Amino acid sequence: MSDFHLPTPVSTFFAAKGEDTERAAACFTEDAIVWDNGEDIKLQGTTEIRKWLSGTIAEYKLTTEVVSGEIVNSQFVAGVVVMGDFPGSPYKFEYAFTLHEEKIAELAINPIGPL
């Protein structure tokens, strides 16, 4: 893995994602927004995010590997390789996190391309 540091809520999100839905959902503010641009959906609030975490991620048996990370325009942007039961796996995505008071206020997931 490259030499970069994940902010605590981002690290916790990736560690819990796919394993512990409640812990992953707790990384978000109550009114957080997730833009899953690969699926062309917008989720708002922890109830919708929790449902997405337990549905889409579990359905496709997704695993993630964070391969890069940097601060860009006040967001933490992570390069992530996602593998699972979906066409084109493995696939690279950009996860752009906006943080607020040690929680994720917004997350935009942008597809980059297959590996």
C-alpha positions in Angstrom: 0.0 0.0 0.0 1.2 3.5 -0.7 2.3 5.9 2.0 -0.8 7.9 2.9 -3.0 8.3 5.9 -6.8 7.7 5.9 -8.8 10.1 8.1 -10.4 8.2 11.0 -14.0 8.1 9.7 -12.8 7.1 6.2 -10.6 4.3 7.7 -13.5 3.1 9.9 -15.9 3.2 6.9 -13.6 1.0 4.8 -12.9 -1.4 7.7 -16.6 -1.9 8.5 -18.0 -1.7 5.0 -19.4 -5.2 4.0 -18.7 -6.5 7.5 -20.6 -4.3 10.0 -23.4 -2.2 8.5 -24.2 -0.4 11.8 -20.5 0.6 12.3 -20.2 1.7 8.7 -23.4 3.8 8.8 -22.3 5.4 12.1 -19.4 7.0 10.2 -21.9 9.4 8.5 -23.6 12.5 9.8 -27.4 12.1 10.2 -28.1 14.1 7.1 -25.2 12.8 5.0 -25.4 12.4 1.2 -24.0 9.6 -0.8 -23.7 9.9 -4.6 -23.2 6.4 -6.0 -22.4 7.6 -9.5 -21.7 4.0 -10.7 -25.3 3.1 -9.9 -26.6 6.6 -10.6 -28.3 7.0 -7.2 -28.4 9.6 -4.5 -28.9 8.6 -0.9 -29.6 11.0 1.9 -29.6 10.4 5.6 -28.3 7.4 7.6 -31.5 5.4 7.1 -31.0 5.3 3.3 -27.3 4.9 3.6 -27.7 1.9 6.0 -30.1 0.3 3.6 -27.6 0.8 0.7 -24.8 -0.6 2.8 -26.7 -3.7 3.7 -28.3 -4.1 0.3 -26.1 -3.3 -2.7 -22.7 -4.0 -1.0 -23.9 -7.3 0.4 -25.7 -8.3 -2.9 -22.6 -7.9 -5.0 -20.2 -9.3 -2.3 -18.0 -6.2 -2.7 -14.5 -6.0 -1.3 -12.4 -2.9 -1.5 -8.8 -2.0 -1.4 -7.7 1.6 -0.9 -4.7 2.2 -3.2 -4.3 5.9 -2.9 -5.4 8.9 -0.9 -4.9 12.7 -0.8 -6.6 15.9 0.1 -8.1 17.7 -2.9 -10.1 21.0 -2.5 -10.9 20.2 1.1 -12.1 16.6 0.3 -10.2 13.4 1.0 -10.1 11.5 -2.3 -9.3 7.8 -2.2 -8.5 5.6 -5.2 -10.2 2.3 -4.5 -10.2 -1.0 -6.3 -13.6 -2.7 -5.9 -14.0 -6.5 -6.5 -17.2 -8.5 -6.4 -20.0 -10.2 -8.3 -20.6 -7.5 -10.9 -19.6 -7.1 -14.6 -16.2 -5.6 -15.1 -14.8 -6.6 -11.7 -12.2 -5.6 -10.6 -13.0 -1.9 -11.1 -11.3 1.3 -10.0 -13.4 4.0 -8.3 -12.7 7.4 -6.8 -14.3 7.9 -3.4 -14.4 11.7 -2.6 -15.2 12.3 1.1 -16.3 15.6 2.6 -15.8 15.4 6.4 -17.6 17.3 9.2 -16.7 17.0 12.9 -15.1 13.5 12.4 -17.9 12.2 10.4 -18.6 11.8 6.7 -21.0 14.5 5.5 -20.9 13.6 1.8 -19.4 10.8 -0.3 -19.3 10.8 -4.1 -18.3 7.5 -5.6 -17.1 7.9 -9.2 -16.3 5.0 -11.5 -12.8 5.3 -13.2 -12.6 2.1 -15.2 -11.9 -1.6 -15.2 -8.4 -2.9 -14.3 
